[in-house]
Amino acid sequence: MDRPTPTVSVCVPTYNGERYLRPCLESILAQSHADFELLLVDDASSDRTPALATEYAARDARVRVTRNPHNLGLVGNWNRCLELARAPWIKFAFQDDLLAPDCLARMLAAGATRPIVFARREFLFEDATPEEVSSTYRALPCIHDVLGHATDVTADAVCEGVLREQRNFFGEPTAALLHRSLFERFGIFNSDLAHLCDLEFWMRAATNTGLAWIDTPLATFRYHCSSTSAGNLDPSREELIFVFDRLIIQHEVAYSDAFANLRRAASQRGPRRDFEGEFTAKATWVWRRAVTGGDARWRQRWEALAPCYAGFAATARRADRLSLRKWWARHVGWRLDRPRRKTAK
C-alpha cells in the first residue's frame, strides 16, 4: 500500500559524506514537525555514506534511500532529488549541515503567504578553515540587511534588492523551503552553473513570487576543507568557475523570460541598466581570453556553453567579425586605402 503523501520532502543529496552525515540526519529526524519524508539520494559515493543511509532507513520508515548508478554532479543530484521527492514542499539539507528542531514547523507556517521561505542561517567553520574564508562568509549580507525588517517580501522588493546587491543575500539551500510549484513554473536548478546555482534560482523565482523571511537562525551551514564550496574556492579553479557562473547569470537576466520582472524593475529606476550591454561587454572579454588568449580550460568551457546560450554564440560571431576586420586593416586594407602617389610629368 502506498504511503500517504507527506507535507514536506527533506532532501539530502549525498556524496562521500560519511564524516558529517550522522549529525545531519539526527537533526532532521528530531524535527518537531514530524510529517515529512527524509529522501537521501546518493551520488555514487565510494565511502560508507550508502551504508549509513541504509542504517537510518532501517530505523525510521520516513527515510527513503536511492543511489544514482553514476555520478551526476552537484546540481544534477539536486535535480534528481526534485524528481524523486513526493511532497508539495521541498526542504534541502546538505550532508554536512544541521537543522534547528523547529526548522520545518516555522518555515511551513511562513509558507502560508509565499511559495519560497528563507530563514537566517548560522555558520560552523572547521578549525582548519582559513581566516579569509570565514571572514568572507561572515561578511555576506542576509535578507534582513538588504530587504529590511519585512517578513512578507513582495516580488518588487526582491527585484530592488537584487539590483542593489550582487552577492547571495538569500542564503544556501539549507536555509530555504521551496514549494513544488516553483519548479513547475520556473524550471529546475541550472546545471551549467558550478557554484552560483542556488543564487540564480533564488533570483529567477523570488523576483516573480516574492518570499517569506524568518529572522531567526534555523539552519547551520558547515564549512570544511573537503566540502564542495571549499573546492570551488581553490585558487586554481575559483576564477574560471565564478567568471562563467556570473556570465551565465548575466545572460539569463538580459534575455530570459523568467527575468522580465527584474528588467522591468530596472527600467523604472535610474540610472537605466543596460543588461544586454553589460553581458556583451563581459562576454567579449571572456571570449578573448578563452579563444585568443590561449587558455585551454577557458576555451573548453566557452565552447561547451556557446551552443546553449544564444548570447554566447552572438558574441563569438561579433568578435570574429571584429577580429577579421582588424586583421584586414592591419595586413591588407592599409595597402589599398593609402593615397596614390602623384607621378611626375
Secondary structure, DSSP 8 states (H G I E B T S, - for coil): ------SEEEEEEESS-HHHHHHHHHHHHT-S---EEEEEEE-S-SSSHHHHHHHHHHH-TTEEEEE-SS---HHHHHHHHHHH--SSEEEE--TT-EE-TTHHHHHHHHTTT-SEEEEEEEEEE-TT--HHHHHHHHT---HHHHH-S-SEE-HHHHHHHHHH--S--S--GGGEEEEHHHHHHH-S--TT-SS-HHHHHHHHHHHHH-EEEEEEEEEEEEE-TTSHHHHHT-HHHHHHHHHHHHHHHHHHHHH-GGGHHHHHHHHTSSS---HHHHHHHHHHHHHIIIIIS--HHHHHHHHHHGGG-HHHHHHHHHHHHHHHHHHHIIIIIHHHHS-------
